[in-house]
Structures are given as C-alpha cells and as structure tokens.
Amino acid sequence: MNSPNGTADEEAEKTTISFSLGLADFLATNDISIGFTSYQTGRLYLVGRGPDGKLAVHEAIYPQAMGVTASVDRIYLGSLTQIVRMENVLAPGQLVNDLHDKVYVPRNIQTTGNVDIHELGVREDGQIVFVNTLHNCLSIPSITHSFKPIWKPDFISDLVSEDRCHLNGLAMVDGQPKYVSAVSKSDTKDGWRDGRRDGGVIIDVETNTILADGLSMPHSPRFHVGRVWLLNSGTGELGWLHPSDHAFTPVAFCPGFLRGLEFHNDHAFVTLSKPRHGHFEGLALDQKLKEKNTEAWCGIQILSLSSGDVAQWMRFDGPITELFDICVLPSVKNPITLGPQSTEIRDFITIEQPDW
C-alpha cells in the first residue's frame, strides 16, 4: 500500500486496491481507522496508517463476514455461522512490532448456525442484537439454542426458516433497536424478490409501524444528528427521511449497490458492490449508471454530508466484487486482527494481570 500513485497489486489474490491520495491524511486528521467486510471472500479488512503516514491495510479470514459494529477496544462481527467478539489486548501506548496500536483478538464466538446474519447492534446492557434474515426477525444469542427471537414485523405470520421479506438493516437509538429495513412486506418464501424495485420499507421497531415505504432494496438505516438515514440501494443513493412525511430525500449517488453505513462528524462512510446477476440487476441503479456513463465498482466511499461530494475512496478490482458493512474505529491508528483459524493466534498468548 506504499505506492506513490495510490495503487497496490496483490499478486496472490490478483486484486488491485486503489485509493484516493488523501485517504491516509483524512484518517490521520480525524484520528480514526475503518473496518469493513467482504462476505463474498470471507474477509474483515482494517484500514489505518503506518508510522510513515502511509495507508496500511490488514485483512483476516472470517467465513462470510457480514455485519460489523465496533468501539475503540471491541469489534463484533457476524459471520456464516457465528457471532465473534474481538477484544483489543494492548494497553494504551503499547505497540506490537512497533507498528500496531490495536490488536483485536477473538475472545468469544457464539454459534448460531447459518441463519443469514446481516447487521448487528449492541444494547445499552451489552446484549448483542442481530438481524436474522433467514427467520425474518431480530434475535439475540441464546445460551442453549441457535438464537432467541425478540421481534418480528407484524406482516410476518410465522417464525420459519424462509427469507420472506429480506430483513437486513438495523438502527440502534439510545442503546435499543429502533429501525429496521426490509426489501418488501412479503409473507411468502423469497417473495421479497418481486418487490425489489419499489417494495422496500423502513419499520419502527418500537411501534411496529411502517415509517417509510416505496423504497428500492433499502439497507442500513441509521439515526444521526436527528435524522433517519438509509441507503436506497436499488437507486444507489444515500439519503434521509423527511420528518414530516418520511419521504426519502437523496443526498448523494454512488456508482454501486450500497450496503453498510457509518458516520463520523460530518461524513458518511458507505460500501459499494458490483451488481450481482439475478439479485441487483434490473433496478433503477442500472439506468443511473448508464446516464452517468459509468460502471458499478466495488469499494468504499467517504461522503460529505453537507455537499454529497466524495471526500475519499478506496476501490477493489479483481475477484472481490461485493462488500457488506463498515465501521469506524475512533482514536485508532493502525489496527490488526487475528483470524480464529490463523497460524498467528496459536502462539499469541496474553495474560490478564492477576489479583495478587
């Protein structure tokens, strides 16, 4: 990642990563690092900057890495069959190899089975809440079972292993699940596919009412500075819901299928994916790309909330065509994580200070 033109070629993966020349300085100025997931290739990526001030990218293998949420010392990740809790093991001011100020190590892995975990949230009591897409509900981990349902939309009649409405996104407000996104209000198996163009809804979990409808494959609702934000993925737009009639108000168009949304100060962080055959095609996004004479690409964009302009970006070209979620790590310079199946984790032993 040290090329002066902002490009790196990873021969082993045959993937080219390009990025805006100001990305490392942006991270330094805002004192943040970022993390994002690629479930297609099963990777959690952490992006920071090294001691030389240049961009540093680290990846670890987590099968079907999906939803991710983080604080300065903890990362939660939803994967193919598990929810992983990673803890930073370094004390303030401590470095590993004189490079990394945070090392996130898997310390708890909760097995759920393949319930198609999408986005995650953390309640004020520390309890994990996750979007259980296969069963059309919000769930929490169970001590004895795969999961415990805590909420489902009123239009879903049964708790069955059928992705009916494609529930996918979760917004936490004041430590509680508040808003969710779904591609449609279908109550039949795979019925959501017929509502991809304009059947999408945002649901208020507390009141179980439809806050907004007529959306195109909405994802990642978030509550930020008094507004409900979301990604209208089928149109490639980031926007917010007007407080009076909850109409979707676009702020920015991105050249890709959007999923994953995070905020830091006056910027939004989103991930873009290339259209997947049979799922993302045939949407308004296709026409918008033609009108702008561009193609969809895979990567991340950092957008100004005031202007909608792209402030910084990172792009993947090659086998990686889809990303899913993104998080911001505040006050973190150069983080790494050890994958649960990595060779490094076998001998990476840390000891908590004993009481005596």
C-alpha positions in Angstrom: 0.0 0.0 0.0 3.0 2.3 -0.2 2.9 3.0 -3.9 3.2 6.8 -4.6 0.3 6.7 -7.1 -2.0 5.2 -4.5 -2.2 1.7 -6.1 -1.2 -1.8 -4.8 -1.2 -5.1 -6.7 -1.6 -8.2 -4.5 -0.4 -11.0 -6.8 -1.6 -13.8 -4.5 -5.1 -12.6 -4.6 -4.9 -11.0 -8.1 -6.7 -8.0 -6.6 -5.8 -4.4 -7.3 -6.6 -1.9 -4.5 -6.6 1.8 -5.5 -7.4 4.7 -3.2 -7.6 8.4 -3.1 -4.2 10.0 -2.4 -5.7 11.9 0.6 -7.2 8.9 2.4 -4.3 8.4 4.8 -4.2 12.1 5.7 -8.0 12.0 6.2 -7.8 9.2 8.6 -4.9 10.9 10.5 -6.8 14.3 10.6 -9.9 12.6 12.0 -7.9 10.2 14.3 -9.8 7.1 13.0 -9.3 3.8 11.3 -12.1 2.0 9.5 -13.1 -1.6 9.2 -15.3 -3.3 6.5 -16.4 -6.7 5.5 -16.5 -8.8 2.3 -18.7 -11.8 2.8 -18.1 -12.9 -0.8 -14.4 -13.7 0.0 -14.8 -14.0 3.8 -12.7 -11.1 4.9 -12.6 -8.5 7.6 -10.5 -5.5 6.5 -9.0 -2.9 8.8 -7.6 0.2 7.3 -5.3 2.7 9.2 -2.0 4.4 8.6 1.5 3.2 9.5 4.3 5.1 11.3 5.4 6.5 7.9 2.0 8.1 7.5 1.1 5.9 4.5 -2.1 3.8 4.3 -2.0 0.4 6.0 -4.5 -2.4 5.1 -4.9 -5.6 7.1 -7.2 -8.5 6.4 -8.3 -11.6 8.3 -10.4 -14.5 7.3 -13.9 -14.8 8.8 -16.2 -17.0 6.7 -19.0 -14.9 5.1 -18.1 -11.8 7.1 -21.2 -9.6 7.3 -22.4 -7.2 9.9 -19.8 -5.4 11.9 -20.0 -2.9 14.8 -17.2 -1.5 16.8 -15.9 0.7 19.6 -12.3 1.7 20.3 -11.5 -1.6 22.1 -14.1 -4.1 20.8 -15.4 -5.4 17.5 -18.4 -7.6 17.0 -18.7 -9.4 13.7 -21.4 -11.6 12.2 -20.1 -14.5 10.1 -21.5 -17.6 8.3 -22.5 -19.5 11.4 -21.2 -17.4 14.3 -21.1 -14.0 16.1 -17.5 -13.1 17.0 -16.4 -10.8 19.8 -12.9 -9.4 19.4 -11.1 -7.6 22.1 -8.1 -5.3 21.9 -5.4 -6.7 24.1 -3.0 -3.8 24.1 -2.7 -1.2 26.8 -2.7 2.5 25.9 0.6 3.4 24.4 1.6 -0.2 23.8 2.6 -1.3 20.3 3.1 -4.6 18.5 6.1 -4.8 16.3 6.4 -1.0 16.7 3.6 -0.7 14.3 0.1 -1.6 15.6 -1.6 0.2 18.4 -4.6 -2.2 18.5 -4.7 -6.0 18.2 -8.3 -7.3 18.1 -8.3 -11.0 19.2 -11.4 -13.2 19.0 -12.3 -13.9 22.7 -15.8 -15.2 22.3 -17.5 -17.0 19.5 -21.2 -17.6 19.7 -22.5 -20.3 17.3 -25.9 -19.6 15.7 -25.8 -21.8 12.6 -26.4 -20.3 9.2 -29.3 -18.0 9.9 -28.0 -15.4 7.4 -26.9 -12.8 10.0 -26.9 -9.3 8.5 -26.4 -6.2 10.6 -25.6 -6.1 14.4 -26.3 -3.8 17.3 -25.3 -3.6 20.9 -28.0 -2.8 23.5 -27.2 -0.5 26.5 -26.9 -3.6 28.7 -24.2 -5.0 26.4 -26.6 -7.6 24.8 -26.0 -8.2 21.1 -28.9 -7.8 18.7 -28.7 -9.2 15.2 -30.8 -9.2 12.1 -31.8 -12.8 11.5 -32.6 -12.6 7.8 -33.5 -16.2 7.3 -36.2 -16.1 10.0 -37.4 -12.5 9.3 -36.8 -11.3 12.8 -34.4 -9.6 15.3 -32.7 -12.0 17.6 -30.3 -12.2 20.5 -27.8 -15.0 21.1 -29.0 -17.9 23.3 -27.1 -19.9 25.9 -28.6 -23.2 24.8 -30.1 -22.6 21.3 -29.1 -21.0 18.0 -30.9 -17.8 18.8 -33.8 -16.2 20.7 -36.2 -14.1 18.6 -37.1 -10.7 20.2 -39.1 -9.0 17.5 -40.6 -9.6 14.0 -42.7 -7.4 11.7 -46.5 -7.6 12.1 -46.8 -8.7 8.4 -44.7 -11.9 9.0 -47.1 -14.6 10.2 -44.8 -17.3 11.3 -41.3 -17.9 12.6 -40.0 -20.2 9.8 -36.7 -20.7 8.0 -37.8 -18.8 5.0 -36.4 -15.4 3.9 -39.7 -13.8 3.1 -39.2 -10.0 3.4 -35.3 -9.9 3.4 -35.0 -8.1 6.7 -31.4 -6.7 6.5 -30.6 -3.5 8.3 -30.7 -2.3 11.9 -30.5 1.2 13.5 -29.9 1.4 17.3 -31.1 4.5 19.2 -30.2 5.1 22.8 -29.0 1.6 23.2 -32.1 -0.1 21.8 -33.1 -1.4 18.4 -35.3 1.3 16.8 -35.5 1.0 13.0 -35.1 -1.9 10.5 -35.1 -2.1 6.8 -36.7 -4.8 4.6 -36.9 -5.2 0.8 -40.6 -5.9 0.9 -43.6 -6.8 3.1 -43.8 -10.2 1.6 -45.0 -13.1 3.8 -44.0 -15.9 1.4 -40.7 -17.6 0.8 -38.4 -15.4 -1.4 -41.4 -13.1 -2.1 -39.2 -10.1 -1.4 -37.6 -10.6 -4.9 -40.8 -9.3 -6.5 -40.6 -6.1 -4.5 -37.0 -5.1 -5.3 -37.9 -2.1 -7.3 -40.3 -0.2 -5.0 -41.5 -2.5 -2.3 -38.9 -1.6 0.4 -39.8 -0.4 3.8 -38.3 1.1 7.0 -40.1 -0.1 10.1 -40.2 1.4 13.6 -39.5 -1.5 15.9 -40.9 0.2 19.0 -44.3 0.9 17.5 -44.2 -1.9 14.8 -45.4 0.6 12.1 -44.1 1.3 8.6 -42.2 4.5 8.8 -41.4 4.7 5.1 -42.3 2.6 2.0 -41.9 2.7 -1.8 -38.1 2.2 -1.4 -35.8 0.2 -3.6 -33.9 -2.5 -1.7 -33.2 -0.3 1.3 -30.3 -1.1 3.6 -28.6 0.2 6.7 -30.9 2.6 8.5 -29.1 4.8 10.9 -30.1 7.7 13.3 -27.7 10.6 13.0 -28.0 14.2 14.1 -31.8 13.9 14.5 -32.4 12.3 11.1 -33.2 8.7 10.0 -30.6 8.0 7.2 -30.6 5.0 4.9 -29.2 3.5 1.7 -31.7 3.2 -1.0 -29.6 0.6 -2.6 -31.7 -0.1 -5.7 -31.1 3.5 -6.8 -27.5 3.8 -5.5 -28.4 6.7 -3.2 -27.6 7.8 0.3 -30.3 9.9 1.9 -32.6 10.6 4.8 -36.3 10.6 5.7 -38.1 13.9 5.8 -39.5 14.4 9.3 -43.0 15.4 8.1 -44.0 12.8 5.6 -40.9 10.4 5.8 -40.2 10.8 2.1 -36.8 9.7 1.1 -34.5 12.7 0.4 -31.4 11.8 -1.6 -28.1 13.4 -0.6 -25.6 11.5 -2.9 -25.4 9.0 -5.7 -22.7 6.3 -5.6 -21.8 4.1 -8.6 -22.6 0.8 -7.0 -25.0 -1.3 -4.9 -24.8 0.2 -1.4 -24.8 -1.6 1.9 -23.2 -0.6 5.2 -23.4 2.9 6.6 -21.4 4.7 9.3 -21.0 8.3 10.3 -18.1 10.3 11.8 -18.5 14.0 12.3 -19.8 15.4 9.0 -19.0 12.4 6.8 -20.8 9.2 5.8 -18.9 6.0 5.1 -20.5 3.5 2.7 -19.6 0.3 0.9 -20.2 -0.3 -2.8 -20.7 -3.6 -4.6 -20.9 -4.6 -8.3 -24.4 -5.8 -9.3 -24.9 -9.5 -8.7 -26.7 -11.4 -11.5 -30.3 -12.0 -10.7 -30.3 -10.0 -7.5 -29.1 -6.4 -8.0 -29.9 -6.2 -11.8 -33.0 -4.7 -13.3 -33.1 -1.8 -10.8 -33.1 2.0 -11.2 -29.4 1.8 -10.4 -28.7 0.3 -13.9 -30.3 3.3 -15.6 -28.5 5.8 -13.4 -25.1 4.2 -14.2 -25.9 4.5 -18.0 -27.0 8.1 -17.6 -23.7 8.9 -15.9 -21.7 6.8 -18.5 -20.0 4.8 -15.7 -19.9 1.2 -14.4 -20.5 0.0 -10.9 -17.5 -0.6 -8.8 -16.6 -2.3 -5.5 -15.1 -0.3 -2.7 -15.8 2.3 -0.1 -16.6 6.0 -0.4 -16.5 8.7 2.3 -19.1 11.3 1.5 -19.5 14.9 2.8 -23.0 15.2 4.4 -23.1 18.9 3.5 -22.4 18.6 -0.2 -22.8 14.9 -1.0 -19.4 15.0 -2.7 -16.9 12.2 -2.4 -14.2 13.2 0.1 -12.1 10.0 -0.1 -12.4 6.5 -1.6 -10.9 3.0 -1.9 -11.6 0.7 -4.8 -11.2 -3.1 -5.4 -10.7 -4.5 -8.9 -10.4 -8.2 -9.4 -12.1 -11.2 -7.6 -13.6 -9.1 -4.9 -16.9 -7.6 -6.2 -19.0 -7.3 -3.1 -18.7 -5.7 0.3 -21.3 -5.6 3.1 -20.8 -3.5 6.2 -18.4 -0.7 7.5 -17.4 0.7 10.9 -15.3 3.5 12.3 -12.7 2.9 14.9 -12.1 6.2 16.8 -8.7 7.1 18.2 -7.1 4.1 16.4 -4.1 4.5 14.2 -3.0 1.1 12.8 -5.1 -1.9 13.9 -4.8 -5.6 13.1 -6.9 -8.6 14.0 -6.1 -12.3 14.3 -8.5 -14.6 12.5 -9.7 -17.6 14.5 -8.1 -20.0 12.1 -4.8 -18.1 11.6 -1.4 -19.5 12.5 -0.6 -16.4 14.5 -3.4 -16.9 17.0 -2.0 -20.2 18.1 1.0 -18.7 19.8 -0.3 -15.2 20.6 -0.8 -15.6 24.3 -1.7 -12.7 26.6 -2.2 -12.9 30.4 -4.6 -10.6 32.4 -2.9 -9.1 35.5 -3.7 -11.4 38.4 -5.4 -10.1 41.6 -2.3 -11.0 43.6 
